[in-house]
Amino acid sequence: MEDEQIVTLYWNRDETAIQETQAKYDRYLTKIACNILADMEDSRESVNDTYLAAWNSMPPHRPSLLRAFLCRLTRNISLN
């Protein structure tokens, strides 16, 4: 599924948005979190928190680059 379609799912409050995000970006986001935290369980928790943060921030935000948006969320959550 294309990023714009996934963002539209978030805007429509369709819960499949999280499933589609996970299917497309889970490995990428987990790697980012693991590089910061060096612990797989903490990394999984950070990635799950990323999905929740994405759900809560769209709308009102509509990211033009979903991958970069998710990466930033994951990085910030992992650092905190």
C-alpha positions as CSV (number, residue, x, y, z in Angstrom):
1,M,0.0,0.0,0.0
2,E,1.2,3.5,-0.8
3,D,2.0,6.0,1.9
4,E,-0.7,8.4,0.9
5,Q,-3.3,5.6,1.1
6,I,-2.0,4.8,4.6
7,V,-2.2,8.4,5.7
8,T,-5.8,8.6,4.3
9,L,-6.6,5.6,6.5
10,Y,-5.4,7.5,9.5
11,W,-7.4,10.5,8.6
12,N,-10.5,8.3,8.2
13,R,-9.8,6.8,11.6
14,D,-9.6,3.4,10.1
15,E,-7.7,1.0,12.4
16,T,-6.3,-0.9,9.4
17,A,-3.9,2.1,9.1
18,I,-1.9,0.7,12.0
19,Q,-1.8,-2.8,10.4
20,E,-0.7,-1.3,7.1
21,T,2.0,0.8,8.8
22,Q,3.3,-2.2,10.7
23,A,3.3,-4.4,7.6
24,K,5.3,-1.8,5.7
25,Y,7.6,-0.2,8.3
26,D,7.9,-2.5,11.3
27,R,11.4,-3.8,10.5
28,Y,12.7,-0.3,9.7
29,L,11.3,1.3,12.8
30,T,12.5,-1.6,15.0
31,K,16.0,-1.2,13.6
32,I,16.0,2.5,14.4
33,A,14.8,1.9,18.0
34,C,17.2,-1.0,18.5
35,N,20.1,1.2,17.4
36,I,19.2,3.7,20.1
37,L,18.1,1.4,22.9
38,A,20.2,-1.8,22.3
39,D,17.4,-3.9,23.7
40,M,14.8,-5.7,21.5
41,E,12.0,-5.6,24.1
42,D,12.3,-1.9,24.7
43,S,12.6,-1.4,20.9
44,R,9.3,-3.2,20.3
45,E,7.6,-1.1,23.0
46,S,9.0,2.1,21.3
47,V,7.7,1.0,17.9
48,N,4.3,0.3,19.4
49,D,4.3,3.7,21.0
50,T,5.2,5.1,17.6
51,Y,2.0,3.6,16.1
52,L,-0.1,5.1,18.9
53,A,1.6,8.5,18.5
54,A,0.9,8.4,14.7
55,W,-2.7,7.5,15.4
56,N,-3.0,10.4,17.8
57,S,-1.3,13.0,15.6
58,M,-3.2,12.3,12.4
59,P,-5.3,14.4,12.0
60,P,-4.6,17.3,12.4
61,H,-1.1,16.7,10.9
62,R,-0.9,15.2,7.5
63,P,2.7,14.1,6.8
64,S,3.9,14.4,3.2
65,L,6.6,11.8,3.9
66,L,5.2,9.0,6.1
67,R,8.5,7.2,6.4
68,A,10.3,10.3,7.7
69,F,7.4,11.1,10.0
70,L,7.4,7.7,11.6
71,C,11.2,7.7,11.8
72,R,11.2,11.0,13.7
73,L,8.5,9.7,16.1
74,T,10.4,6.5,16.7
75,R,13.7,8.3,17.4
76,N,12.0,10.8,19.8
77,I,10.2,8.1,21.7
78,S,13.3,5.9,21.9
79,L,15.4,8.8,23.2
80,N,12.8,9.7,25.8
